[in-house]
Amino acid sequence: MQRTHIYLPEELNREIGYLAKLQGTTKAEVTRKILEEGLKIVKPKKSSSARALLDIAKEAEKLSVSGPRDLAFNHDYYTWGGKKKVYKENDK
């Protein structure tokens, strides 16, 4: 365990001391528990852009959203603009 020094406002220090007495434990233990629970709340959830794209695709399926049939073939056009390629069934 790592030893750390922090500065607390008097009121917060008093509340931690009160909780420690109620729970029959130390102020250090109460502070650790409070920090652990607080970190769960403020810590950003892990998310990758791939996961986000899959979530968007799931939502689109629920809404029966569909894109152009030539999306894979003309992805540059749909992403960046420019000239659209002519899609032929033989160009797979």
C-alpha positions as CSV (number, residue, x, y, z in Angstrom):
1,M,0.0,0.0,0.0
2,Q,1.2,3.5,-0.8
3,R,1.2,6.2,1.8
4,T,-0.3,9.5,0.7
5,H,-0.8,12.8,2.4
6,I,-3.8,15.0,1.5
7,Y,-5.2,18.2,2.8
8,L,-8.9,18.2,3.7
9,P,-11.3,20.9,4.7
10,E,-12.1,20.7,8.4
11,E,-15.7,19.8,7.8
12,L,-14.8,16.9,5.5
13,N,-12.2,15.7,8.0
14,R,-14.8,15.8,10.8
15,E,-17.3,13.8,8.7
16,I,-14.7,11.1,7.9
17,G,-13.8,10.9,11.6
18,Y,-17.5,10.5,12.4
19,L,-18.0,7.8,9.9
20,A,-14.9,6.0,11.1
21,K,-16.3,6.0,14.7
22,L,-19.7,4.8,13.5
23,Q,-18.1,1.9,11.5
24,G,-15.5,1.1,14.2
25,T,-12.7,1.5,11.7
26,T,-10.0,4.0,10.9
27,K,-10.3,7.3,9.0
28,A,-7.8,5.9,6.5
29,E,-10.1,2.9,5.8
30,V,-13.2,5.2,5.4
31,T,-11.2,7.4,3.1
32,R,-10.1,4.5,0.9
33,K,-13.7,3.2,0.6
34,I,-15.0,6.7,-0.3
35,L,-12.3,7.1,-2.9
36,E,-12.9,3.6,-4.4
37,E,-16.7,4.3,-4.7
38,G,-16.1,7.8,-6.0
39,L,-13.7,6.6,-8.7
40,K,-16.3,4.2,-10.0
41,I,-18.6,7.1,-10.6
42,V,-16.2,9.6,-12.2
43,K,-14.0,7.1,-14.1
44,P,-14.9,7.2,-17.8
45,K,-16.3,3.9,-19.2
46,K,-13.9,2.1,-21.5
47,S,-15.1,2.4,-25.1
48,S,-13.4,1.9,-28.4
49,S,-14.4,3.4,-31.7
50,A,-15.0,0.0,-33.1
51,R,-17.4,-0.8,-30.2
52,A,-19.2,2.5,-30.9
53,L,-19.6,1.7,-34.6
54,L,-21.1,-1.7,-33.8
55,D,-23.5,0.0,-31.4
56,I,-24.6,2.4,-34.1
57,A,-25.0,-0.5,-36.5
58,K,-27.3,-2.3,-34.0
59,E,-29.4,0.8,-33.6
60,A,-29.7,1.2,-37.4
61,E,-30.9,-2.4,-37.6
62,K,-33.6,-1.8,-35.0
63,L,-34.8,1.2,-37.0
64,S,-34.6,-0.6,-40.3
65,V,-32.2,2.0,-41.7
66,S,-30.4,1.0,-44.8
67,G,-27.7,2.8,-46.9
68,P,-27.1,2.9,-50.6
69,R,-26.5,-0.5,-52.3
70,D,-23.1,0.6,-53.6
71,L,-21.8,1.9,-50.3
72,A,-18.8,-0.5,-50.2
73,F,-18.0,0.2,-53.8
74,N,-18.3,4.0,-53.5
75,H,-17.3,4.5,-49.9
76,D,-14.8,7.4,-50.9
77,Y,-17.7,9.2,-52.7
78,Y,-20.0,8.9,-49.7
79,T,-17.3,9.8,-47.2
80,W,-15.4,12.6,-49.0
81,G,-17.5,13.5,-52.0
82,G,-16.1,13.8,-55.5
83,K,-16.9,11.7,-58.5
84,K,-19.1,8.6,-58.0
85,K,-18.0,5.4,-59.7
86,V,-20.5,3.5,-61.8
87,Y,-21.5,0.3,-60.0
88,K,-21.8,-2.8,-62.0
89,E,-22.8,-6.3,-60.6
90,N,-19.6,-7.7,-62.3
91,D,-17.3,-5.4,-60.3
92,K,-17.5,-7.5,-57.1
